Amino acid sequence: MHGTFATPDSCPALVLNADYRPLSYYPLSLWSWQDTIKAVFLDRVNIVSNYDTFVRSPTFEMQLPSVVSLKSYVKPVRHPAFTRFNLFLRDRFTCQYCGARHDLTFDHVIPRSRGGQTTWENVITACAPCNLRKGGKMPDQAEMFPMQPAFRPTVTDLHKNGRAFPPNYLHDSWQDYLYWDSELEP
């Protein structure tokens, strides 16, 4: 057994697309051992690597996969959904006014009270104190300007930012398929 994995429940499988790239970096594309075995039996994945852990029944034994690749390529969407998590990821979990990384919320650059929309192009990550300080003012009135303009990210933008936040634990068998950019470290 490698690392701290010992029970099936602590043996997730890294899921790669048919091109052997992770479906997602942040959150990392992982399946439970049950979902992985189901996909193997439905012939939807290839087993790339295994754990040293087995699951057994009276009539069956199988080594748990640690890395699987989809047999059919899943084309990623070009633009991700507008969600709080994706917004924070776009802005690298950093207040766009002061650089803080705690107590994060989001701010409408052009306030809603002034006709600002809740869109990628008008919403940024802000810490609660900066958001409160700016209030319903326009950036020039508040003398608060974002470090980067609000923009609609691509999935590639989010993957790039996600690689700056590697998970706490990476199984040895995953290393060849994951690329964490050390220069992007937060």
Protein Blocks (a to p, Z undefined) as FASTA:
>chain_A
ZZjbfbfklmccddddfkopafbfbdcddddfklmmmmmmnopaccfbdcfbdcddfkbc
cdddfbdcdfbdcdddfbdcddfklmmmmnoopafknopaghiacddfbafklopacdfk
lcccddfklmmmnmmadfklnopacfbdcddddfklmmmmmmmmccfbdcfklmmmpccd
fklpZZ
